Amino acid sequence: MNVTKQLAVLDRATALERVGDDLELLQEMAQLYLDEYPSQLEALRLAVQKRDAKGVERAAHSLKGSVGNFGAFAAHSAALAVEMLGRHADLSRVDSAMADLEAALADLHPEMELLLQG
C-alpha cells in the first residue's frame, strides 16, 4: 500500500480549524480549489511532459499549497514528493509520483464536493 492510501483524504476538523471554524469561508475556498485545480494539474502535467524540473517544482508547490488548506494529507504528501523531484532535478521517478498525486487528487475531489454541501 502506498503512503497516499494510508493518509487522510480530507481532514474536515483540520480544515475548519485553519479557517477559524468558518464553514462558509471553507466552502468558498473549496469551490475556488475545485475551479482552479484542473488548470494547476494541467500545468504540472505539461512541465512533467517537457521534463522541466523547475516547472515541475513550481506547479507541484502550488498544488501542494492548495490541498494543504484542507488537511488533505495524502494529496499534500503526494504533491510534496513531486515538488521534491523537481527541486532536485531528479525526474527519473516523476511519472510514478505523478500517478500517486493524480490518484490522491481523484480521491479528494468527491470529498471536496461533499464539503460544499455542508
VMD Tcl script that builds the backbone (N, CA, C; Angstrom):
set m [mol new atoms 354]
animate dup $m
set s [atomselect $m all]
$s set {name element resname resid chain x y z} {
  {N N MET 1 A 0.861 -1.187 0.000}
  {CA C MET 1 A 0.000 0.000 0.000}
  {C C MET 1 A 0.898 1.237 0.000}
  {N N ASN 2 A 0.596 2.169 -0.900}
  {CA C ASN 2 A 1.437 3.361 -0.932}
  {C C ASN 2 A 1.005 4.358 0.145}
  {N N VAL 3 A 1.854 5.303 0.408}
  {CA C VAL 3 A 1.644 6.235 1.512}
  {C C VAL 3 A 0.370 7.062 1.336}
  {N N THR 4 A -0.009 7.373 0.100}
  {CA C THR 4 A -1.194 8.209 -0.085}
  {C C THR 4 A -2.451 7.498 0.369}
  {N N LYS 5 A -2.486 6.184 0.326}
  {CA C LYS 5 A -3.661 5.452 0.770}
  {C C LYS 5 A -3.721 5.354 2.294}
  {N N GLN 6 A -2.626 5.584 2.960}
  {CA C GLN 6 A -2.580 5.496 4.409}
  {C C GLN 6 A -2.933 6.815 5.079}
  {N N LEU 7 A -2.927 7.903 4.344}
  {CA C LEU 7 A -3.168 9.220 4.910}
  {C C LEU 7 A -4.597 9.671 4.636}
  {N N ALA 8 A -5.080 10.589 5.443}
  {CA C ALA 8 A -6.443 11.081 5.295}
  {C C ALA 8 A -6.646 11.751 3.937}
  {N N VAL 9 A -7.815 11.489 3.346}
  {CA C VAL 9 A -8.164 12.152 2.089}
  {C C VAL 9 A -8.447 13.614 2.377}
  {N N LEU 10 A -9.243 13.876 3.414}
  {CA C LEU 10 A -9.565 15.246 3.810}
  {C C LEU 10 A -9.891 15.223 5.301}
  {N N ASP 11 A -9.228 16.046 6.058}
  {CA C ASP 11 A -9.471 16.138 7.494}
  {C C ASP 11 A -10.300 17.394 7.743}
  {N N ARG 12 A -11.611 17.197 7.852}
  {CA C ARG 12 A -12.542 18.323 7.984}
  {C C ARG 12 A -12.244 19.169 9.222}
  {N N ALA 13 A -11.904 18.520 10.323}
  {CA C ALA 13 A -11.611 19.265 11.554}
  {C C ALA 13 A -10.394 20.167 11.366}
  {N N THR 14 A -9.363 19.640 10.733}
  {CA C THR 14 A -8.165 20.439 10.468}
  {C C THR 14 A -8.498 21.590 9.529}
  {N N ALA 15 A -9.259 21.292 8.494}
  {CA C ALA 15 A -9.628 22.329 7.533}
  {C C ALA 15 A -10.423 23.440 8.207}
  {N N LEU 16 A -11.377 23.065 9.041}
  {CA C LEU 16 A -12.174 24.074 9.753}
  {C C LEU 16 A -11.322 24.881 10.720}
  {N N GLU 17 A -10.421 24.199 11.390}
  {CA C GLU 17 A -9.535 24.893 12.338}
  {C C GLU 17 A -8.705 25.953 11.630}
  {N N ARG 18 A -8.262 25.649 10.422}
  {CA C ARG 18 A -7.408 26.580 9.666}
  {C C ARG 18 A -8.143 27.837 9.234}
  {N N VAL 19 A -9.477 27.791 9.237}
  {CA C VAL 19 A -10.262 28.971 8.853}
  {C C VAL 19 A -11.086 29.494 10.026}
  {N N GLY 20 A -10.639 29.195 11.243}
  {CA C GLY 20 A -11.323 29.699 12.431}
  {C C GLY 20 A -12.750 29.194 12.561}
  {N N ASP 21 A -12.969 27.944 12.161}
  {CA C ASP 21 A -14.286 27.304 12.229}
  {C C ASP 21 A -15.352 28.021 11.406}
  {N N ASP 22 A -14.940 28.709 10.365}
  {CA C ASP 22 A -15.865 29.423 9.481}
  {C C ASP 22 A -16.192 28.518 8.291}
  {N N LEU 23 A -17.294 27.776 8.409}
  {CA C LEU 23 A -17.672 26.820 7.373}
  {C C LEU 23 A -17.910 27.507 6.036}
  {N N GLU 24 A -18.523 28.665 6.058}
  {CA C GLU 24 A -18.794 29.376 4.804}
  {C C GLU 24 A -17.491 29.728 4.083}
  {N N LEU 25 A -16.509 30.207 4.822}
  {CA C LEU 25 A -15.212 30.518 4.227}
  {C C LEU 25 A -14.567 29.245 3.674}
  {N N LEU 26 A -14.646 28.163 4.426}
  {CA C LEU 26 A -14.068 26.894 3.976}
  {C C LEU 26 A -14.738 26.433 2.682}
  {N N GLN 27 A -16.036 26.599 2.610}
  {CA C GLN 27 A -16.755 26.207 1.397}
  {C C GLN 27 A -16.357 27.093 0.207}
  {N N GLU 28 A -16.167 28.369 0.451}
  {CA C GLU 28 A -15.702 29.262 -0.620}
  {C C GLU 28 A -14.320 28.830 -1.106}
  {N N MET 29 A -13.457 28.480 -0.168}
  {CA C MET 29 A -12.119 28.016 -0.529}
  {C C MET 29 A -12.191 26.706 -1.305}
  {N N ALA 30 A -13.103 25.827 -0.890}
  {CA C ALA 30 A -13.271 24.547 -1.584}
  {C C ALA 30 A -13.730 24.776 -3.020}
  {N N GLN 31 A -14.658 25.707 -3.206}
  {CA C GLN 31 A -15.130 26.000 -4.557}
  {C C GLN 31 A -14.005 26.575 -5.402}
  {N N LEU 32 A -13.224 27.464 -4.824}
  {CA C LEU 32 A -12.083 28.029 -5.535}
  {C C LEU 32 A -11.096 26.925 -5.927}
  {N N TYR 33 A -10.828 26.012 -4.992}
  {CA C TYR 33 A -9.937 24.892 -5.286}
  {C C TYR 33 A -10.477 24.071 -6.464}
  {N N LEU 34 A -11.768 23.719 -6.392}
  {CA C LEU 34 A -12.363 22.904 -7.451}
  {C C LEU 34 A -12.328 23.614 -8.798}
  {N N ASP 35 A -12.450 24.939 -8.776}
  {CA C ASP 35 A -12.391 25.706 -10.012}
  {C C ASP 35 A -10.970 25.778 -10.583}
  {N N GLU 36 A -9.984 25.838 -9.707}
  {CA C GLU 36 A -8.613 26.103 -10.150}
  {C C GLU 36 A -7.701 24.887 -10.274}
  {N N TYR 37 A -7.984 23.818 -9.532}
  {CA C TYR 37 A -7.011 22.729 -9.545}
  {C C TYR 37 A -6.861 22.053 -10.912}
  {N N PRO 38 A -7.901 21.984 -11.761}
  {CA C PRO 38 A -7.658 21.366 -13.069}
  {C C PRO 38 A -6.576 22.091 -13.879}
  {N N SER 39 A -6.568 23.406 -13.848}
  {CA C SER 39 A -5.533 24.135 -14.597}
  {C C SER 39 A -4.167 23.991 -13.916}
  {N N GLN 40 A -4.151 23.927 -12.585}
  {CA C GLN 40 A -2.881 23.702 -11.882}
  {C C GLN 40 A -2.315 22.330 -12.236}
  {N N LEU 41 A -3.197 21.332 -12.268}
  {CA C LEU 41 A -2.765 19.978 -12.595}
  {C C LEU 41 A -2.291 19.904 -14.043}
  {N N GLU 42 A -2.967 20.595 -14.932}
  {CA C GLU 42 A -2.558 20.597 -16.338}
  {C C GLU 42 A -1.189 21.254 -16.501}
  {N N ALA 43 A -0.932 22.331 -15.769}
  {CA C ALA 43 A 0.387 22.976 -15.816}
  {C C ALA 43 A 1.467 22.010 -15.334}
  {N N LEU 44 A 1.143 21.251 -14.295}
  {CA C LEU 44 A 2.098 20.274 -13.777}
  {C C LEU 44 A 2.336 19.160 -14.791}
  {N N ARG 45 A 1.274 18.666 -15.381}
  {CA C ARG 45 A 1.423 17.619 -16.403}
  {C C ARG 45 A 2.303 18.095 -17.559}
  {N N LEU 46 A 2.101 19.328 -17.983}
  {CA C LEU 46 A 2.885 19.887 -19.088}
  {C C LEU 46 A 4.364 19.990 -18.706}
  {N N ALA 47 A 4.626 20.446 -17.483}
  {CA C ALA 47 A 6.019 20.535 -17.022}
  {C C ALA 47 A 6.663 19.151 -16.964}
  {N N VAL 48 A 5.899 18.155 -16.509}
  {CA C VAL 48 A 6.420 16.783 -16.464}
  {C C VAL 48 A 6.706 16.300 -17.878}
  {N N GLN 49 A 5.765 16.531 -18.780}
  {CA C GLN 49 A 5.926 16.103 -20.169}
  {C C GLN 49 A 7.179 16.722 -20.790}
  {N N LYS 50 A 7.429 17.992 -20.490}
  {CA C LYS 50 A 8.595 18.701 -21.034}
  {C C LYS 50 A 9.872 18.367 -20.269}
  {N N ARG 51 A 9.724 17.655 -19.158}
  {CA C ARG 51 A 10.846 17.354 -18.263}
  {C C ARG 51 A 11.505 18.648 -17.792}
  {N N ASP 52 A 10.659 19.612 -17.441}
  {CA C ASP 52 A 11.068 20.917 -16.937}
  {C C ASP 52 A 11.064 20.854 -15.411}
  {N N ALA 53 A 12.224 20.582 -14.830}
  {CA C ALA 53 A 12.311 20.371 -13.384}
  {C C ALA 53 A 11.817 21.577 -12.591}
  {N N LYS 54 A 12.224 22.776 -12.982}
  {CA C LYS 54 A 11.777 23.985 -12.262}
  {C C LYS 54 A 10.264 24.154 -12.387}
  {N N GLY 55 A 9.728 23.888 -13.562}
  {CA C GLY 55 A 8.288 23.971 -13.768}
  {C C GLY 55 A 7.540 22.944 -12.940}
  {N N VAL 56 A 8.104 21.739 -12.840}
  {CA C VAL 56 A 7.513 20.687 -12.003}
  {C C VAL 56 A 7.496 21.148 -10.556}
  {N N GLU 57 A 8.620 21.668 -10.103}
  {CA C GLU 57 A 8.711 22.141 -8.722}
  {C C GLU 57 A 7.670 23.218 -8.441}
  {N N ARG 58 A 7.594 24.221 -9.295}
  {CA C ARG 58 A 6.648 25.337 -9.080}
  {C C ARG 58 A 5.200 24.874 -9.106}
  {N N ALA 59 A 4.845 24.087 -10.105}
  {CA C ALA 59 A 3.450 23.654 -10.245}
  {C C ALA 59 A 3.045 22.720 -9.107}
  {N N ALA 60 A 3.929 21.823 -8.715}
  {CA C ALA 60 A 3.626 20.915 -7.606}
  {C C ALA 60 A 3.523 21.684 -6.297}
  {N N HIS 61 A 4.388 22.685 -6.129}
  {CA C HIS 61 A 4.340 23.516 -4.925}
  {C C HIS 61 A 2.990 24.234 -4.831}
  {N N SER 62 A 2.530 24.751 -5.933}
  {CA C SER 62 A 1.250 25.442 -5.974}
  {C C SER 62 A 0.103 24.498 -5.610}
  {N N LEU 63 A 0.107 23.316 -6.187}
  {CA C LEU 63 A -0.931 22.327 -5.867}
  {C C LEU 63 A -0.846 21.906 -4.410}
  {N N LYS 64 A 0.365 21.735 -3.924}
  {CA C LYS 64 A 0.566 21.345 -2.526}
  {C C LYS 64 A -0.057 22.372 -1.595}
  {N N GLY 65 A 0.141 23.640 -1.893}
  {CA C GLY 65 A -0.459 24.692 -1.082}
  {C C GLY 65 A -1.972 24.665 -1.133}
  {N N SER 66 A -2.503 24.410 -2.303}
  {CA C SER 66 A -3.958 24.368 -2.455}
  {C C SER 66 A -4.587 23.260 -1.614}
  {N N VAL 67 A -4.029 22.076 -1.667}
  {CA C VAL 67 A -4.628 20.961 -0.927}
  {C C VAL 67 A -4.292 21.024 0.556}
  {N N GLY 68 A -3.188 21.684 0.886}
  {CA C GLY 68 A -2.779 21.786 2.283}
  {C C GLY 68 A -3.774 22.536 3.141}
  {N N ASN 69 A -4.520 23.438 2.533}
  {CA C ASN 69 A -5.521 24.197 3.280}
  {C C ASN 69 A -6.636 23.325 3.840}
  {N N PHE 70 A -6.799 22.135 3.300}
  {CA C PHE 70 A -7.942 21.306 3.647}
  {C C PHE 70 A -7.586 20.085 4.488}
  {N N GLY 71 A -6.377 20.027 4.978}
  {CA C GLY 71 A -5.991 18.838 5.731}
  {C C GLY 71 A -6.025 17.606 4.843}
  {N N ALA 72 A -5.775 17.811 3.560}
  {CA C ALA 72 A -5.760 16.719 2.587}
  {C C ALA 72 A -4.352 16.127 2.581}
  {N N PHE 73 A -4.067 15.341 3.608}
  {CA C PHE 73 A -2.695 14.907 3.850}
  {C C PHE 73 A -2.142 14.008 2.751}
  {N N ALA 74 A -2.969 13.138 2.182}
  {CA C ALA 74 A -2.479 12.252 1.123}
  {C C ALA 74 A -2.092 13.062 -0.112}
  {N N ALA 75 A -2.961 13.976 -0.525}
  {CA C ALA 75 A -2.666 14.794 -1.700}
  {C C ALA 75 A -1.476 15.718 -1.427}
  {N N HIS 76 A -1.410 16.264 -0.222}
  {CA C HIS 76 A -0.300 17.138 0.152}
  {C C HIS 76 A 1.018 16.373 0.090}
  {N N SER 77 A 1.032 15.179 0.645}
  {CA C SER 77 A 2.237 14.357 0.649}
  {C C SER 77 A 2.658 13.984 -0.773}
  {N N ALA 78 A 1.685 13.653 -1.602}
  {CA C ALA 78 A 1.990 13.281 -2.985}
  {C C ALA 78 A 2.516 14.483 -3.764}
  {N N ALA 79 A 1.922 15.656 -3.556}
  {CA C ALA 79 A 2.401 16.864 -4.232}
  {C C ALA 79 A 3.803 17.224 -3.751}
  {N N LEU 80 A 4.059 17.053 -2.475}
  {CA C LEU 80 A 5.392 17.317 -1.940}
  {C C LEU 80 A 6.426 16.402 -2.592}
  {N N ALA 81 A 6.076 15.141 -2.776}
  {CA C ALA 81 A 7.008 14.203 -3.408}
  {C C ALA 81 A 7.357 14.658 -4.828}
  {N N VAL 82 A 6.356 15.101 -5.576}
  {CA C VAL 82 A 6.604 15.591 -6.930}
  {C C VAL 82 A 7.438 16.874 -6.885}
  {N N GLU 83 A 7.084 17.754 -5.958}
  {CA C GLU 83 A 7.833 19.008 -5.810}
  {C C GLU 83 A 9.312 18.734 -5.535}
  {N N MET 84 A 9.596 17.799 -4.657}
  {CA C MET 84 A 10.989 17.495 -4.306}
  {C C MET 84 A 11.749 16.913 -5.495}
  {N N LEU 85 A 11.078 16.112 -6.305}
  {CA C LEU 85 A 11.746 15.594 -7.501}
  {C C LEU 85 A 12.135 16.746 -8.420}
  {N N GLY 86 A 11.231 17.705 -8.573}
  {CA C GLY 86 A 11.553 18.875 -9.385}
  {C C GLY 86 A 12.672 19.702 -8.779}
  {N N ARG 87 A 12.602 19.910 -7.466}
  {CA C ARG 87 A 13.618 20.725 -6.792}
  {C C ARG 87 A 15.009 20.137 -6.956}
  {N N HIS 88 A 15.081 18.801 -6.913}
  {CA C HIS 88 A 16.386 18.146 -7.011}
  {C C HIS 88 A 16.730 17.760 -8.454}
  {N N ALA 89 A 15.884 18.225 -9.391}
  {CA C ALA 89 A 16.097 17.941 -10.819}
  {C C ALA 89 A 16.302 16.455 -11.065}
  {N N ASP 90 A 15.539 15.645 -10.332}
  {CA C ASP 90 A 15.581 14.189 -10.478}
  {C C ASP 90 A 14.200 13.737 -10.940}
  {N N LEU 91 A 14.003 13.738 -12.240}
  {CA C LEU 91 A 12.689 13.402 -12.782}
  {C C LEU 91 A 12.589 11.928 -13.178}
  {N N SER 92 A 13.525 11.117 -12.714}
  {CA C SER 92 A 13.523 9.699 -13.074}
  {C C SER 92 A 12.298 8.969 -12.520}
  {N N ARG 93 A 11.755 9.442 -11.407}
  {CA C ARG 93 A 10.585 8.795 -10.789}
  {C C ARG 93 A 9.339 9.677 -10.863}
  {N N VAL 94 A 9.392 10.720 -11.650}
  {CA C VAL 94 A 8.290 11.682 -11.650}
  {C C VAL 94 A 6.995 11.090 -12.203}
  {N N ASP 95 A 7.079 10.176 -13.154}
  {CA C ASP 95 A 5.845 9.607 -13.703}
  {C C ASP 95 A 5.099 8.801 -12.646}
  {N N SER 96 A 5.831 8.035 -11.875}
  {CA C SER 96 A 5.219 7.272 -10.788}
  {C C SER 96 A 4.664 8.198 -9.707}
  {N N ALA 97 A 5.437 9.223 -9.374}
  {CA C ALA 97 A 4.991 10.189 -8.361}
  {C C ALA 97 A 3.749 10.938 -8.844}
  {N N MET 98 A 3.691 11.233 -10.127}
  {CA C MET 98 A 2.512 11.894 -10.691}
  {C C MET 98 A 1.299 10.984 -10.620}
  {N N ALA 99 A 1.488 9.711 -10.865}
  {CA C ALA 99 A 0.374 8.761 -10.773}
  {C C ALA 99 A -0.185 8.746 -9.353}
  {N N ASP 100 A 0.710 8.769 -8.359}
  {CA C ASP 100 A 0.266 8.821 -6.956}
  {C C ASP 100 A -0.490 10.119 -6.679}
  {N N LEU 101 A 0.033 11.235 -7.185}
  {CA C LEU 101 A -0.616 12.525 -6.963}
  {C C LEU 101 A -1.989 12.558 -7.630}
  {N N GLU 102 A -2.064 12.097 -8.856}
  {CA C GLU 102 A -3.349 12.119 -9.549}
  {C C GLU 102 A -4.368 11.219 -8.861}
  {N N ALA 103 A -3.933 10.096 -8.323}
  {CA C ALA 103 A -4.844 9.221 -7.582}
  {C C ALA 103 A -5.335 9.914 -6.312}
  {N N ALA 104 A -4.425 10.584 -5.612}
  {CA C ALA 104 A -4.805 11.300 -4.389}
  {C C ALA 104 A -5.780 12.429 -4.698}
  {N N LEU 105 A -5.547 13.142 -5.796}
  {CA C LEU 105 A -6.452 14.222 -6.184}
  {C C LEU 105 A -7.814 13.675 -6.604}
  {N N ALA 106 A -7.810 12.529 -7.261}
  {CA C ALA 106 A -9.079 11.894 -7.652}
  {C C ALA 106 A -9.866 11.475 -6.411}
  {N N ASP 107 A -9.172 10.983 -5.389}
  {CA C ASP 107 A -9.836 10.625 -4.128}
  {C C ASP 107 A -10.355 11.861 -3.412}
  {N N LEU 108 A -9.638 12.958 -3.529}
  {CA C LEU 108 A -10.003 14.191 -2.846}
  {C C LEU 108 A -11.224 14.868 -3.464}
  {N N HIS 109 A -11.363 14.774 -4.757}
  {CA C HIS 109 A -12.421 15.512 -5.457}
  {C C HIS 109 A -13.819 15.284 -4.864}
  {N N PRO 110 A -14.272 14.043 -4.685}
  {CA C PRO 110 A -15.615 13.864 -4.120}
  {C C PRO 110 A -15.726 14.380 -2.680}
  {N N GLU 111 A -14.635 14.328 -1.942}
  {CA C GLU 111 A -14.640 14.858 -0.573}
  {C C GLU 111 A -14.833 16.374 -0.585}
  {N N MET 112 A -14.227 17.026 -1.554}
  {CA C MET 112 A -14.387 18.470 -1.686}
  {C C MET 112 A -15.820 18.810 -2.086}
  {N N GLU 113 A -16.400 18.003 -2.953}
  {CA C GLU 113 A -17.799 18.202 -3.353}
  {C C GLU 113 A -18.712 18.071 -2.134}
  {N N LEU 114 A -18.445 17.077 -1.285}
  {CA C LEU 114 A -19.237 16.900 -0.063}
  {C C LEU 114 A -19.078 18.088 0.873}
  {N N LEU 115 A -17.882 18.620 0.946}
  {CA C LEU 115 A -17.622 19.781 1.788}
  {C C LEU 115 A -18.490 20.955 1.354}
  {N N LEU 116 A -18.687 21.097 0.067}
  {CA C LEU 116 A -19.520 22.195 -0.444}
  {C C LEU 116 A -20.977 22.060 0.011}
  {N N GLN 117 A -21.401 20.832 0.255}
  {CA C GLN 117 A -22.782 20.588 0.673}
  {C C GLN 117 A -22.987 20.836 2.160}
  {N N GLY 118 A -21.904 21.055 2.865}
  {CA C GLY 118 A -22.014 21.337 4.290}
  {C C GLY 118 A -21.732 20.122 5.083}
}
mol reanalyze $m
mol bondsrecalc $m
mol representation Tube
mol addrep $m
